Structures are given as C-alpha cells and as structure tokens.
C-alpha cells in the first residue's frame, strides 16, 4: 500500500524523462513507406545540370537538394528502424548516386566557373559520382575539376569512371570501379560515358568497346574483388540512354566473366527523360529524368536471393510433380476409370503444360520508382507528414543554396511575361519559345545593327528551358541559354544563299510539326511572312551563329555557295562575295540577347523590376498540412514503367560540412539544455520524495514493533523497561533499558542494568534454563520479537 502510494506520487518523473527523450530520438519507421525495398536500394539523380535550387512554383517541381538530402536521411532512418523491428526480414542496403552532367543549366555555374556550385554538391552524401559529357567541353571546368583539392579529389574513390583519360598522362580521370560494402551485400560498381566526341583536347574519351577489353576490367570482375570479399551484384553508372546499344555491349562483356544469374543494374542518363528497360533476365536499365524533375529509386536482389528463389521454385515444382504422379498412379489402379479422359483433363495435361512452359524468370525482383521532385511527394513517399520530413542538414543546405543565389544576384527580377513559352513546341506556334525568340528578341535586339540586317541561325539544342508566365528572375532567363555561347557573324551573305542553307541544314526534317535541327530567325519556312525574312534576291545579310555551330554552318555554306564559273554576265552584286567570308567575333553572346531584350522591353507591367524576389516561405511549419495536403495537379506522382519524356547513419558528408552555427543550432542547444535541467530537477525531487517515504516506513515499523513488545510485556506480567533520568545532550530520550548484549564469553544473554529475576522469575524457568528455543518457550510471542 505504501509503495503503491509512492509510485503514484512519482509518475510525473517518468513523463519528464520520456518528454526529453522524444526531443532527441527520431521518428520511428512508418508503416506507410511507399517504396519497394529490396536487398540493394539506390536513390538516383542524373543530369541535374545545376538545378540544385529546384524549379519555380509554376512547374511545381519545388524540391531542391536540401529536400533530397532530407528525403535520403529520413529513408535511412526508416530502413534502420525496420531492421531493428525485424532483422531477418528487413536486410536492406541503401546508396545514393549521381550519374553526371551536374553543370550547365542555371546561373550557379556560368562561363566555365563551377566554384559556386561545387560546394553545394560536396554537401551531398554521394556514394558514387560518374562523369557526364558536360563536364568535358570547357577547359576551365576540366581544370577546376581535376586540380589538386578539386571536385574529383574531394570525392576520392567515390568518383568513378572507366573510359575518360587525361590526354597528356594517359591515366584515368577517376577510379575505374568501386566496391560498395553494405551490411547486407557488396555491390561492384562501374562508371562509363558514351563514346563522346567534341570534348576538350585535354581529356580523351576512350571508346566503351576498347575499355571493356582491357585487363583491369577482367581483374575487377574476377581477381581484385575476390580479394576484397567478393560481390553480390553489379551496378553500372552509364551516362547514356537506357536503351543505348552500348548498354548491351557492356552487359555481354560482363556476362563473359560472371554467371547468367548475377544481377546487373544499369543507371542510365544523358537523354533527359524517364525510361526503364529489361536488358536480360537478370539485368535492367533505368534513366531518371533531368533538371531535378525526378528522384529515381531502384531496388534489386543479390545473387544469393535469386538462387534461393530458384531453389524454392524447383522444390515446389518437384513436390507438385510428385503429387500429380501419385494421383495418376492411383487413378490407373481403378479399372473402371476412363484413362483417355483423365489424360485430357487430369494431371497428364497439366504436366504437359508445365513441361512446355519457359524457365521461370526472376527479373521481377528488380523494381524502380520515378518520384516527382516535389517536396510533398517526397514526404508522401516516406509516409511522413509535410512537417516531419525536413532534417537539420537538409534545412541548412536549402538555406545555403538560397544564400549563394542571393550573393550572385540570381533572384533579381529582370522582367515579366503574361503567357508560357514552351521550348518543345514548333517555332510556328505562338506559344513556342522559338517563336518569341525569332519574332521578338532577334528583331528587337539585332535589328539592322551596323547598317545591315542580321539573320540568326541557332541549333535546336541552343536553348534548354522554357519561360513561364510570371515575374522573371535572372536565373530563369539564364536557364534558357545557360551555355552563353559567343556569337560570330558571316558578313555579306546573299539572301538566296541563306534560303538554300536553311534547306540544307534541315534536309532530314520530314514533318512540318517537327522542330528543325537549325532554326533561322526570321525564318522563311513559316507559312506567314515575317519582317526581315531573307528573299531569293541578291540582298545581302549578316549571318549570325553561335561559336558551337560554326563547323556545321561552314560545311553547309560550302554546299550552297555559288561557284564562280567565269561568266562575264554575272551580276555585280554576286561578284561582291567571291568566297565564303570568315566568321567575325561579335561583342554579344546568346544570353546577352535575352537579357537585353527583357531589359529594354516590357511584355507585361511590373513595378518590381530590378528588385530581388522575396524569399520563399519555409516548406515546414505548424500549418503546413500533411499527407492530406494535395497538389494543384491531379496526376500520379509515383511512376513505374514510364518511358516517355514527358537514420542518417554515418554517410560521409565531407569535412567541415555545416560548421557554421545558426539560429536553429542555438535553439536546439537551448532546448536540450532545458530538457536536461528538467530531468535533473525531477530526479532530485524523486530522490528526496523516496527518502521521506523510506523514513516514514521505518518509523511506522518501529512503532509497530514497540507496540507489540508492550503488549507482550503486559500479557506476561513483565515490568516495563526503566529509563535513565534526564535526556541526552541532543534532547532525545535515551533508549530504554533492558536492551541486551552478548558478553565476551558468549555463554548467556544478560540484560543491561536489570537482574534476571526481574524479568524471568526463577520459579517459572529454573536455574538451568538455556535460551535455545525461545519460540517453543514462548509460543505466542510476536514474530518481530523472535526475529
């Protein structure tokens, strides 16, 4: 009774402990995790092209690298919690990879200067980083990547590529392969780039066909990895289309050294769409979008899982066959049965069907999901509320990206537009970005500069992104023309030559709705006339092209340039251009045309031009909503088999990551300090309370003992104990006399200051009584007195 009361009085102590612990430990695994976990699980990003800050609200792809980092860390926590809840069932490894093309897309990496982008990339916990083609065009980017202490050295063994070499040293720019060692499986990982041409001469791209026949490739698949403990599966980061013929070439060479049931997962890229394909029975290839519109996820089994499944299937089939054979034998012993009918409808027919069926394929254990890069979708995929997904590291990285954009002026408003302009629409469509460029930008900016009309010819790939109706910031305009190629002009080109050139450059275009390979602005191919369109007369124009397109333009001019046949009747105007002129560098670049256009025109009215766009509100908060918070679009955000275009656990984040303190740091430290103080106060209160309870219990026990002793003395006529006169110095009465002690001879018990006859009369016990059986001599004595 007393102990129960003490427990009731101290219940609040345990509530305080739980409150403090709840602030420290992460949320446990959610039963709503919407991902197909396998033995090996990989989060995939490819062809992000510096869109690490996400997209504007118009496109709804609002997730940035901070959100992706939070998603990955929460997924780690959930997988760890699943393993703790059921270690035998949940044996999963998780990795995160980057398949290259991290530059050329936004203002974070302009003019061959990746210095603002690289620190952002280095805060991501990549396990493998591959080389993309865009990292190899510009010499400045190459030097920044491979200098001592640069991007490649930062990632060390995690920077993987097999067929890109330093030209002078003839050595690989990265590690050729890496063995990922997980808790559940080891994954042998390679990196390849397609057979690229047009790269800077400081690097050499070796053909895939030559690379896979070198000795190191054989050793990696046989000798080297066996020394490191072997591998359970193979992953190939291939910066190429998921259906590129090189994927099959790599696979066939790997299969030459490994068994046919070795799982091989290709992570593809480069062609900027979502795609998934089966390469063979135990190999698939997955490509996860572009420009951070997709967070890819793949899972695949290790080899032992495939073999165990095959063994179980074989055992099941053998048991079924034995059962069917036994049933057939039983039926054959019955002479009244029609055996021919049984053959048609019974076990014989089933066995015949089984024997003709193909061998069971286990490629269905390969899974993939394309997740829209939207904050809410990422949270829903993990089964978390909106305000539960963001982690501390993710929040810091989001803030870091915004601050870099602010420092570079990328959030400065430069203009506005009232409608969307789509890059994927034909130039004749009024809502096409090319239509805006040809009808508005080029005539307005170029005009008749230097006294001669300008005709601009651009490759279809010169522009990379569309514009959306809103106030435009600098970074959104840069995203249209991130390469900022220098412009050159060929002076004095006759209009008839330009018409022939336009047809020659686009000779392969077979449909009027297809975007041409080269777009002439203004363009004579449209159905409606345009100002400045070249005609078939001898009027001369300046042909303006980007530096990257000069080789193709010169080759086209050679095909259509009029030959000098020595005819004296040739027009004087034609003789003014005896040969193809050399290109002359202009003071403008492609991006300058767009920026000058928005600087000098107003497609819509805005009073905020020149100011910085307000900082977007945080994605987490008490009123942020959760899983019931729906998007404006009604599409499915988790995609499988799509082929159209259309516990943070010690993973290395790098030294010095998030060193700077922030207000969140200080708040968390203050919260933990207060929680610890509360725990200490509760502990002190609890200890003092238990001490009071203990003293009270001892006092009650002593009083009960004294009462029992007094009752015993009264019952047996024993005189009450005498006390010394007076009190002790501390005011407490001296203890009662009659307390006995053992003498030095240990032969009898004597009561202090009291003769024996005063307590035990001789006529009752006699002289020879020994206190050896007190319980028998006094059977009704209280237990406390006998103890």
C-alpha positions in Angstrom: 0.0 0.0 0.0 2.7 2.4 1.0 4.8 1.5 -2.1 1.9 2.0 -4.4 1.3 5.5 -3.0 5.0 6.3 -3.6 4.7 5.2 -7.2 1.7 7.4 -7.7 3.5 10.4 -6.4 6.5 10.0 -8.7 4.7 9.2 -12.0 5.5 12.7 -13.4 9.2 11.9 -13.2 8.9 9.3 -16.0 6.8 11.6 -18.1 9.6 14.1 -17.9 12.1 11.5 -19.0 10.0 10.5 -22.0 9.5 14.1 -23.0 13.2 14.8 -23.0 14.0 11.6 -24.9 11.3 12.3 -27.5 13.0 15.5 -28.4 16.3 13.7 -29.1 15.4 10.5 -30.9 14.0 10.5 -34.5 10.6 9.3 -35.5 10.3 5.6 -35.9 9.7 3.8 -39.2 6.4 4.5 -40.8 4.2 1.7 -42.0 3.3 3.9 -45.0 6.7 3.7 -46.7 5.7 3.7 -50.4 8.9 2.1 -51.9 9.6 -1.4 -53.0 12.6 -2.3 -50.8 15.0 -5.0 -51.9 18.4 -6.3 -50.9 20.1 -3.4 -52.6 18.3 0.0 -52.9 19.6 3.1 -54.7 18.5 6.7 -54.8 19.4 8.1 -58.3 19.9 11.6 -59.6 21.2 12.3 -63.1 21.5 15.2 -65.5 20.6 17.8 -62.8 22.6 20.5 -64.7 22.9 22.7 -61.6 19.2 22.9 -60.9 20.0 22.2 -57.3 17.7 25.0 -56.2 14.7 23.4 -57.7 12.1 24.9 -60.0 9.7 27.8 -59.7 6.2 27.3 -58.4 4.8 27.3 -61.9 6.3 23.9 -62.7 5.6 22.6 -59.2 8.9 20.8 -59.1 9.8 22.7 -55.9 12.2 20.2 -54.3 15.8 21.3 -54.0 19.0 19.4 -53.0 18.2 20.2 -49.3 14.9 18.4 -49.7 16.5 15.5 -51.5 19.1 15.2 -48.7 16.2 15.2 -46.1 14.4 12.5 -48.1 17.5 10.3 -48.2 18.3 10.8 -44.5 14.7 10.0 -43.4 14.7 6.9 -45.7 17.9 5.8 -43.9 16.2 6.2 -40.5 13.2 4.2 -41.6 15.3 1.4 -43.0 17.3 1.2 -39.8 14.1 1.1 -37.8 12.7 -1.7 -40.0 15.9 -3.7 -39.4 15.6 -3.2 -35.7 12.0 -4.3 -35.7 12.6 -7.5 -37.7 16.3 -8.1 -38.5 15.7 -11.3 -40.5 13.0 -9.8 -42.8 14.5 -6.4 -43.3 18.1 -6.8 -44.6 18.4 -3.8 -46.9 21.3 -1.6 -48.0 20.8 1.9 -49.2 23.0 4.0 -51.5 22.8 7.3 -53.4 24.4 8.0 -56.7 25.0 10.9 -59.2 25.2 9.9 -62.8 26.9 13.0 -64.1 26.1 16.2 -66.0 25.9 18.4 -62.9 26.9 21.6 -64.7 25.4 23.9 -67.5 21.8 24.7 -66.6 21.5 27.7 -64.2 23.4 30.7 -63.0 25.1 28.7 -60.3 27.6 27.5 -62.9 28.3 30.1 -65.6 31.1 30.7 -68.1 33.1 27.7 -67.1 33.1 28.7 -63.4 31.8 25.9 -61.2 33.2 27.4 -58.0 29.8 28.4 -56.6 28.1 25.0 -57.5 30.8 22.6 -56.3 30.4 23.5 -52.5 26.7 22.6 -52.8 27.4 19.3 -54.5 30.0 18.4 -51.9 27.4 18.6 -49.1 25.5 15.7 -50.7 26.4 12.2 -49.3 27.0 10.6 -52.8 28.3 7.0 -52.7 29.3 7.1 -56.4 29.6 10.0 -58.8 30.0 9.4 -62.6 31.4 11.7 -65.3 29.0 13.4 -67.7 29.7 14.9 -71.1 29.0 18.4 -70.0 31.9 18.3 -67.6 34.3 17.8 -70.5 33.5 20.6 -73.0 35.2 23.5 -71.3 38.9 23.5 -70.4 38.3 25.8 -67.4 35.7 23.3 -66.0 38.1 20.4 -66.5 41.0 22.2 -64.8 38.8 23.2 -61.8 37.5 19.6 -61.5 40.9 17.8 -61.6 43.2 20.3 -59.9 44.7 19.3 -56.5 41.9 19.7 -53.9 39.3 20.0 -56.6 36.0 18.2 -57.2 37.5 14.9 -58.2 39.9 14.7 -55.4 37.2 15.6 -52.9 35.2 12.5 -53.8 38.2 10.2 -54.0 37.3 6.6 -54.6 33.7 7.6 -55.0 34.4 9.4 -58.2 34.1 6.6 -60.7 34.6 6.4 -64.5 36.3 3.9 -66.7 36.8 5.5 -70.1 37.7 9.1 -69.6 41.5 9.8 -69.5 43.9 12.7 -69.1 45.3 13.1 -72.5 48.9 14.0 -71.5 49.3 11.4 -68.8 47.0 8.8 -70.4 45.7 8.0 -66.9 42.0 7.7 -65.9 40.5 10.9 -64.5 38.6 8.9 -61.9 38.7 5.5 -60.2 37.6 2.8 -62.7 35.4 1.0 -60.3 34.4 0.8 -56.6 33.2 -2.0 -54.4 30.3 -0.7 -52.2 30.4 -2.7 -49.0 27.0 -2.8 -47.3 25.6 -4.6 -44.2 23.7 -7.0 -46.4 25.5 -7.1 -49.8 28.6 -5.9 -51.7 28.0 -4.2 -55.0 30.7 -3.9 -57.7 30.2 -0.5 -59.3 31.5 0.8 -62.7 31.2 4.2 -64.4 31.0 4.7 -68.2 30.4 7.6 -70.6 29.1 7.1 -74.1 31.5 7.4 -77.0 31.6 11.2 -76.8 33.1 13.4 -79.4 33.7 17.2 -79.3 35.3 17.2 -75.8 38.2 19.5 -74.9 41.5 18.0 -76.1 42.9 18.0 -72.5 40.9 14.8 -72.0 40.4 11.7 -74.1 37.2 9.7 -74.2 38.1 6.1 -74.9 35.5 4.0 -76.7 33.5 1.7 -74.5 34.3 -1.2 -76.8 38.1 -0.7 -76.2 37.8 -0.1 -72.5 35.9 -3.3 -71.6 38.6 -5.4 -73.2 41.4 -4.2 -71.1 43.0 -6.3 -68.4 41.8 -4.3 -65.5 38.2 -5.0 -66.4 38.8 -8.7 -66.3 40.7 -8.3 -63.0 37.9 -6.2 -61.4 35.3 -8.9 -62.2 37.5 -11.8 -61.1 40.7 -11.3 -59.1 40.6 -8.0 -57.4 37.2 -8.1 -55.9 37.6 -11.7 -54.7 40.5 -10.4 -52.6 38.2 -7.8 -51.1 35.5 -10.3 -50.1 33.7 -10.7 -53.4 30.5 -9.1 -54.6 26.8 -10.0 -54.6 25.6 -7.8 -57.5 26.9 -5.3 -60.1 25.8 -1.8 -60.8 26.9 0.2 -63.9 26.5 4.0 -63.9 26.3 4.5 -67.7 25.9 8.1 -68.9 24.0 7.2 -72.0 20.4 6.3 -73.0 18.9 3.4 -71.1 18.4 1.6 -74.4 21.8 2.6 -76.0 23.4 -0.3 -77.8 26.5 0.3 -75.6 24.4 -0.9 -72.6 24.1 -4.3 -74.2 27.7 -4.3 -75.2 28.8 -3.7 -71.6 26.4 -6.4 -70.3 27.6 -9.0 -72.8 31.2 -8.4 -71.8 30.4 -8.7 -68.1 28.4 -11.9 -68.7 31.6 -13.3 -70.3 33.1 -13.3 -66.8 30.2 -13.9 -64.4 27.2 -16.3 -64.3 24.0 -15.5 -66.0 22.1 -15.1 -62.7 24.4 -12.4 -61.4 22.1 -9.3 -61.0 23.3 -6.3 -63.0 21.6 -2.9 -62.6 22.3 -0.1 -65.2 21.8 3.5 -64.1 21.4 5.5 -67.3 21.2 9.2 -68.2 22.1 11.8 -70.8 19.0 11.8 -72.9 16.8 13.7 -70.4 13.7 11.5 -69.9 12.3 8.8 -67.7 12.9 5.3 -69.1 13.2 1.7 -67.9 14.0 -1.4 -69.9 14.9 -5.0 -69.3 18.3 -5.9 -70.7 18.2 -9.7 -69.9 16.6 -11.9 -67.4 18.7 -10.6 -64.5 19.5 -7.1 -65.7 17.6 -3.9 -66.1 18.4 -0.3 -67.1 16.8 2.8 -65.5 17.0 6.5 -66.5 15.6 9.1 -64.1 14.7 12.3 -65.9 16.6 15.6 -65.9 16.9 19.1 -64.3 15.9 17.7 -60.9 12.4 16.9 -62.0 12.8 13.3 -60.9 14.3 11.4 -57.9 14.8 7.9 -59.1 14.7 4.8 -56.9 15.8 1.3 -57.9 16.0 -1.9 -55.9 17.4 -5.2 -57.0 18.4 -8.5 -55.4 21.7 -10.0 -54.6 22.7 -13.2 -56.3 22.0 -15.5 -53.3 18.4 -14.2 -53.2 18.0 -15.2 -56.9 19.5 -18.6 -56.3 17.4 -19.2 -53.2 14.3 -18.3 -55.0 15.2 -20.6 -57.9 15.8 -23.5 -55.4 12.5 -22.9 -53.7 10.8 -22.8 -57.1 12.4 -26.0 -58.1 11.5 -27.7 -54.9 7.9 -26.6 -55.2 7.7 -27.8 -58.8 9.2 -31.2 -57.8 6.6 -31.5 -55.0 3.8 -30.7 -57.4 5.1 -33.2 -59.9 5.4 -35.9 -57.3 1.8 -35.2 -56.2 0.5 -35.3 -59.7 2.4 -38.6 -60.4 1.0 -40.2 -57.3 -2.5 -39.1 -58.3 -2.0 -40.6 -61.7 -0.8 -43.9 -60.3 -3.8 -44.1 -58.0 -6.2 -43.5 -60.9 -4.5 -46.1 -63.1 -5.2 -48.9 -60.5 -9.0 -48.4 -60.9 -10.2 -50.5 -63.8 -13.5 -48.6 -64.1 -11.8 -45.3 -64.8 -11.6 -44.0 -68.4 -7.8 -43.3 -68.7 -8.1 -41.4 -72.0 -10.5 -38.9 -70.4 -8.1 -38.5 -67.5 -5.3 -37.7 -69.9 -7.3 -34.9 -71.4 -8.5 -33.3 -68.2 -6.2 -34.5 -65.4 -2.6 -34.5 -64.3 -1.2 -35.5 -67.6 -2.4 -32.4 -69.4 -1.1 -30.2 -66.6 2.3 -31.8 -66.7 2.4 -31.3 -70.4 1.7 -27.6 -70.0 4.4 -27.3 -67.3 7.0 -29.1 -69.4 6.4 -26.7 -72.3 6.4 -23.5 -70.2 9.5 -21.3 -70.3 12.0 -21.3 -67.4 11.0 -19.1 -64.5 12.4 -15.6 -64.8 13.2 -13.6 -61.7 13.7 -10.2 -63.2 10.5 -9.1 -61.5 12.6 -8.8 -58.3 14.1 -5.7 -60.0 12.0 -2.7 -59.0 12.0 1.0 -59.8 10.0 4.1 -59.0 10.2 7.6 -60.6 9.3 10.1 -57.9 8.3 13.7 -58.9 10.8 16.1 -57.4 8.2 17.8 -55.2 8.5 18.3 -51.5 5.1 17.0 -50.7 5.5 13.9 -53.0 8.8 13.0 -51.3 7.2 13.2 -47.9 4.2 11.1 -49.0 6.6 8.5 -50.4 8.1 8.1 -47.0 4.6 8.1 -45.3 5.5 11.3 -43.4 3.6 14.4 -42.7 4.9 17.5 -44.5 6.5 19.0 -41.4 8.2 15.7 -40.5 10.5 15.1 -43.5 12.9 18.1 -43.3 16.1 17.3 -41.4 18.6 19.7 -39.9 21.2 19.0 -42.7 18.5 19.4 -45.3 17.4 22.7 -43.9 20.9 24.0 -43.8 21.6 23.0 -47.4 18.4 24.7 -48.5 19.4 27.9 -46.8 22.9 27.6 -48.2 21.7 27.3 -51.8 19.4 30.3 -51.4 22.2 32.4 -49.9 24.5 31.5 -52.9 21.8 32.5 -55.3 21.3 35.8 -53.5 25.0 36.6 -53.5 25.1 36.0 -57.3 22.1 38.2 -57.9 20.2 35.3 -59.4 16.9 36.2 -57.7 16.8 39.7 -59.2 13.7 40.4 -61.2 14.5 41.3 -64.8 11.1 41.4 -66.4 7.8 39.6 -66.8 5.7 37.7 -69.3 2.0 37.1 -69.5 2.0 33.6 -71.1 4.0 30.4 -71.1 6.6 29.8 -73.8 7.3 26.1 -74.3 10.7 25.0 -75.7 9.2 21.8 -77.1 6.7 23.5 -79.5 7.3 24.2 -83.1 8.6 27.7 -84.0 5.4 28.5 -85.9 3.3 28.1 -82.7 2.7 31.4 -80.9 3.3 29.8 -77.6 6.7 28.4 -78.6 9.9 29.8 -77.1 11.4 29.8 -80.6 8.6 32.0 -81.9 9.2 34.5 -79.1 12.9 34.5 -80.0 12.5 34.8 -83.7 9.6 37.4 -83.7 10.5 39.5 -80.7 14.0 39.0 -79.4 16.1 38.9 -82.6 14.3 41.8 -84.4 14.3 44.0 -81.3 17.9 43.4 -80.2 19.7 42.8 -83.6 17.7 45.0 -85.9 19.9 46.5 -88.6 22.9 46.7 -86.4 26.0 48.1 -88.3 23.7 49.1 -91.2 22.9 45.5 -92.4 20.1 43.2 -91.5 21.0 40.2 -89.3 19.8 36.7 -89.8 20.4 34.4 -86.7 20.8 30.7 -87.2 20.7 28.6 -84.0 20.9 24.9 -83.2 17.7 23.4 -81.8 19.7 22.5 -78.7 21.0 26.0 -78.1 18.2 26.7 -75.6 17.5 24.5 -72.7 14.3 25.6 -70.9 11.1 27.5 -71.4 9.7 30.6 -69.8 6.6 30.7 -67.6 4.1 33.5 -67.1 5.3 35.4 -64.0 7.9 37.9 -62.9 11.1 36.5 -64.3 14.3 36.5 -62.2 17.8 36.4 -63.7 18.3 32.7 -63.0 15.2 31.8 -65.1 16.5 33.7 -68.1 19.9 32.1 -67.7 18.2 28.7 -67.7 17.0 29.4 -71.3 20.6 29.9 -72.6 23.0 28.6 -70.0 25.9 28.0 -72.4 26.2 31.7 -73.2 28.0 30.8 -76.4 29.8 33.6 -78.1 28.3 34.9 -81.3 30.0 35.2 -84.7 28.9 36.8 -88.0 29.5 35.9 -91.6 29.2 39.3 -93.4 27.6 39.9 -96.7 25.7 36.6 -97.3 23.2 36.8 -100.2 19.6 36.1 -99.4 19.4 33.3 -102.0 22.3 31.5 -100.3 20.6 31.8 -96.9 17.5 30.2 -98.3 19.5 27.3 -99.7 21.4 27.0 -96.4 18.2 26.7 -94.4 17.0 23.8 -96.6 20.4 22.1 -96.5 20.8 22.2 -92.7 17.3 20.8 -92.2 17.2 18.3 -95.0 16.5 15.4 -92.6 13.3 17.1 -91.2 10.4 15.1 -92.6 7.4 16.6 -90.8 6.1 20.1 -90.7 5.4 19.7 -87.0 9.0 18.6 -86.2 11.3 21.2 -84.7 14.1 21.8 -87.3 17.7 20.9 -86.4 18.6 24.5 -87.2 16.3 27.4 -86.8 16.7 30.6 -88.8 15.4 33.8 -87.3 13.5 35.3 -89.0 12.6 32.1 -90.8 11.4 31.8 -94.4 9.9 28.4 -93.8 6.9 29.7 -91.9 3.5 30.0 -93.6 3.2 33.7 -92.7 5.6 36.5 -93.7 8.0 38.0 -91.2 9.8 41.2 -91.1 13.4 40.7 -92.2 12.9 37.3 -93.8 15.5 36.7 -96.5 14.2 36.5 -100.0 15.6 35.0 -103.1 17.2 38.1 -104.4 20.7 39.4 -104.1 20.2 41.4 -100.9 23.0 40.8 -98.5 22.7 39.9 -94.8 25.0 39.2 -91.9 24.6 35.6 -90.8 24.9 35.4 -87.0 25.7 32.0 -85.4 26.9 30.7 -82.1 30.5 29.5 -81.8 29.5 25.9 -81.3 27.6 25.8 -84.6 30.3 27.3 -86.8 31.6 24.0 -88.2 28.2 22.9 -89.3 27.4 26.3 -90.8 30.7 26.4 -92.7 30.0 22.9 -94.1 26.5 24.0 -95.2 27.8 27.2 -96.8 30.3 25.2 -98.9 27.5 23.1 -100.3 25.3 26.0 -101.4 27.8 28.7 -102.2 27.6 29.8 -105.8 30.6 28.8 -107.9 32.5 31.3 -109.9 32.1 29.9 -113.5 33.9 32.9 -115.1 30.8 34.1 -116.8 31.2 37.8 -117.5 27.4 38.3 -117.4 27.4 37.5 -113.6 25.7 40.3 -111.6 27.9 42.8 -109.9 26.3 42.1 -106.6 27.2 38.4 -106.7 30.8 39.2 -107.5 31.0 41.2 -104.3 31.1 37.9 -102.5 33.7 35.9 -104.3 34.2 33.4 -101.4 32.8 32.3 -98.1 33.7 35.0 -95.6 35.5 34.2 -92.3 33.4 34.4 -89.1 34.0 37.6 -87.1 33.5 37.6 -83.3 30.7 39.9 -82.0 30.5 41.7 -78.7 27.4 39.8 -77.7 26.7 36.3 -76.6 23.5 34.3 -76.9 22.4 35.0 -73.3 23.0 38.7 -73.9 20.3 38.8 -76.5 17.7 37.6 -74.0 18.9 39.9 -71.2 19.0 43.0 -73.4 15.5 42.2 -74.6 14.0 42.0 -71.2 16.0 45.0 -70.1 14.6 47.2 -72.8 11.1 45.9 -73.3 8.1 45.3 -71.1 5.9 42.3 -72.2 3.9 43.0 -69.1 3.9 45.6 -66.4 5.8 45.1 -63.2 6.9 47.6 -60.6 9.4 45.2 -59.1 11.9 45.2 -61.9 15.5 45.5 -60.5 14.5 44.3 -57.0 15.1 40.9 -55.6 12.3 38.3 -55.5 11.1 37.8 -51.9 12.5 34.7 -50.1 10.1 31.8 -50.4 8.3 30.7 -47.2 9.7 27.7 -45.4 8.3 24.3 -46.5 7.7 23.2 -42.9 5.6 24.8 -40.2 2.7 24.2 -37.9 0.1 24.9 -40.6 1.9 23.2 -43.4 -0.5 20.3 -43.7 0.5 16.7 -44.2 -0.5 13.7 -46.2 -3.9 15.2 -46.9 -2.3 18.3 -48.5 -3.0 17.8 -52.2 -1.2 19.3 -55.2 -2.9 21.5 -57.7 -2.3 18.8 -60.3 -4.2 15.5 -60.2 -1.5 13.3 -61.7 0.1 10.4 -60.0 3.4 11.4 -58.5 4.9 7.9 -58.3 5.7 6.5 -61.7 6.7 2.9 -62.7 7.5 1.7 -66.2 7.3 5.2 -67.6 9.2 5.6 -70.8 8.0 9.0 -72.2 9.7 12.3 -71.7 7.1 13.7 -70.6 18.8 7.4 -39.6 21.3 9.3 -41.1 24.0 6.7 -40.4 27.5 7.9 -40.9 27.4 8.5 -44.6 30.2 10.9 -45.3 29.2 14.5 -45.8 32.8 15.7 -46.0 34.9 17.6 -43.5 33.7 20.9 -42.4 30.1 20.3 -43.6 27.7 22.7 -41.9 30.3 24.1 -39.5 28.7 27.5 -39.1 26.2 27.8 -36.3 22.7 29.1 -37.0 19.7 30.2 -35.0 18.4 26.6 -35.3 21.6 25.4 -33.7 21.2 27.8 -30.8 17.5 26.9 -30.4 18.2 23.2 -30.3 21.1 23.6 -27.8 18.8 25.7 -25.6 16.0 23.1 -25.8 18.3 20.3 -24.9 19.8 22.3 -22.0 16.3 23.0 -20.7 15.3 19.3 -21.1 18.4 18.1 -19.2 17.8 20.6 -16.4 14.2 19.4 -16.1 15.4 15.9 -15.9 17.8 16.8 -13.1 15.2 18.7 -11.1 12.8 15.8 -11.4 15.5 13.4 -10.4 16.3 15.4 -7.2 12.6 15.7 -6.4 12.2 12.0 -6.9 15.2 11.1 -4.6 14.0 13.4 -1.8 10.5 12.0 -2.1 11.7 8.4 -1.9 13.9 9.3 1.2 10.9 10.8 3.0 8.8 7.7 2.2 11.6 5.4 3.5 11.9 7.3 6.8 8.1 7.2 7.3 8.0 3.5 6.7 10.9 2.9 9.1 9.1 5.0 11.8 5.9 3.1 11.4 7.7 -0.2 11.6 9.5 0.8 14.8 6.2 1.9 16.3 4.5 -1.4 15.4 7.4 -3.3 17.0 7.3 -1.2 20.2 3.5 -1.7 20.4 3.9 -5.5 20.0 6.6 -5.6 22.7 4.5 -3.6 25.2 1.5 -5.8 24.5 3.7 -8.9 25.1 5.1 -7.5 28.4 1.7 -6.6 29.7 0.3 -10.1 28.8 3.1 -11.9 30.6 3.4 -9.6 33.6 6.8 -8.2 32.6 7.7 -4.9 34.2 8.1 -2.1 31.6 11.8 -1.1 31.0 13.3 1.6 33.1 14.9 4.7 31.6 17.8 6.7 32.9 16.8 10.1 34.3 17.2 13.0 32.1 17.7 13.4 28.4 20.8 13.3 26.2 22.5 16.4 25.1 20.7 16.5 21.8 17.3 16.4 23.5 16.3 12.9 22.5 15.5 10.5 25.3 18.0 7.7 26.0 17.0 4.3 24.7 15.1 2.1 27.1 17.0 -0.1 29.4 16.6 -3.8 29.0 18.4 -4.0 25.7 20.7 -7.0 25.9 24.1 -7.6 24.5 26.3 -10.6 24.1 29.0 -11.0 26.7 32.6 -11.8 25.8 32.3 -15.5 26.8 29.2 -15.8 24.6 27.6 -18.2 27.2 24.5 -16.3 28.1 22.4 -13.3 27.3 22.3 -10.6 30.1 20.1 -7.6 30.2 21.8 -4.4 31.0 21.1 -2.8 34.4 18.4 -5.4 35.2 18.6 -8.5 37.3 17.4 -11.7 35.7 14.8 -12.3 38.4 13.1 -9.1 37.5 12.3 -10.3 34.0 12.3 -14.1 34.1 11.2 -15.4 37.6 13.2 -18.4 38.8 10.1 -20.3 39.8 9.0 -20.3 36.1 12.2 -21.2 34.2 14.6 -22.5 36.8 18.3 -22.0 37.2 19.4 -24.2 34.3 17.2 -22.7 31.5 19.1 -22.0 28.2 17.5 -19.7 25.6 18.0 -22.2 22.8 14.4 -22.5 21.8 12.7 -19.2 22.5 9.9 -19.9 20.1 9.0 -23.1 22.0 9.3 -21.5 25.4 7.0 -18.6 24.3 4.8 -19.9 21.6 2.6 -16.8 21.4 5.4 -14.3 21.2 5.1 -11.7 18.3 7.3 -12.6 15.2 9.1 -9.2 15.4 10.4 -10.1 18.9 11.7 -13.5 17.8 13.4 -12.2 14.7 
